[in-house]
Amino acid sequence: MPFFSRLWGVITKIEKPEWLAAKMISVFKDHYDIDMNEYVGDVTDYDSLSKFFIRPLNKDVRPFKDDAQTFLSPSDGVITVAEKVAADIATQVKGRTYSISDLVRKELDFSEGYYLFTI
């Protein structure tokens, strides 16, 4: 794993001193213009940037829609890659290659292709 990825992983887990963790969360929130009304709690409820990354949605503000016209994403973000794949392999984040079937835990038939998005 690259050095900077590991370093970032360590930085995101910093909980002490508390003022530093709070400052990192605040800077991240402000930089990405995150509306905390869409999430449970406030920035002060999270002990580290890593815990802030996985904050739960406020179901009253952002209800789950279970219909065929809705795309469910495991994260908020911007689609940076959209591609049609015809084989059980994807190269995405940080140049890593992985099996799509392994990712979704289901054997897939790629004869008609699937679309893969990086968010």
N, C-alpha and C positions, 0 to 999 in steps of 0.2 A: 504494500500500500504506500502511496507517495507520502513523503514527509509532511507536506502542508495539509493533506487530508487528516493525518493523524493529529497534527498540531491543532487544527480546527476542532476536531473531536474533543480534545482535552479542554480547549477554551470554552466550548459550549457547555461543558459540565461544571464549570467553576460556580460554586455556591458561596464561598467565603473569600474575601470579605463580602458581606452582604451588599454593601454599597456598590461594589464593582459589578456583581451579578445584576443588580437592579439597573445600573447604568447601561450595561450591554443590552439588556432587554429593552430599555427605553430607546436607545439609539436604533436598534433593529426595528422596533415598532414604528418609530418616526420615519426612518428611511424608507420603509415599505408601505407607509401610510395605512397601517392596520387599524381598522375600526373595531375597538374592543367591545362595542355593543353587539357584535356578531358572535362573540365568544362568552363562555362562562367565566365569571370572575374579572379581575383587574390585573394589570401587570404586576402589582405587588403580591399577587397570590402564587407566583411562580418563583421557585428557588434558583433556577438556572435558565440559561438561554435554551438548553436542550429540552427542558420541561416546557418552556414557552412554545417551542416548535410543535408540540403535540397537544396544544390546548384544545379542549372540547368546544364544539359549536353550541351556540345558544339556539335550541330547537324552536323557540318562539319566533326568533328572527330569521333563522335559516332552516325551515322545516325540510325533512327528507321527502323527496317526491319519488314515488315508485311507479313509473310509467315508461313506456317504450320511447318516449321523446326526450327523456332525461339522460344525460351522461353523468355518471357518478365518478368522481375523482377522489383518490385517497388523500389528496392535498390541495390546498389553494395554490394558485400559481398561474404562470403563463405557459401556454404550449410552445415549446421551443423546437420540437421535432414532431412531424406527422408524416408517417410513411406507411406504405402498404408492404407487408411482409408475406412471402410465399413459402418460407421454410421455418422450421422450429428453432430459430436462432435470432437473437437481437443484440446489437451492439449499441449501448446507450451511455449511461452516466459513466464518466471517467474512462471511456474506452473499453469497459468491461463487456465481455460477451456472455450471454446466458440463454438458457432454454426457456422459451415462452411457456411451454407445457409445464415445466417445473415451477415457474412463477405462479401460474394460476392453478396448479395442482390438478390438472386434467389433461388427458391426451387430446390434442386438437388435430383436425384435418385441415391442412394448409392448401388444399387443391384450389380453393376459391380465394385464398388470401385473407389476411386480417389487417386491420389498421392498428398501428402502434403509435402512441403519443408519449412524448417526454414532457412532463410538466415541472 
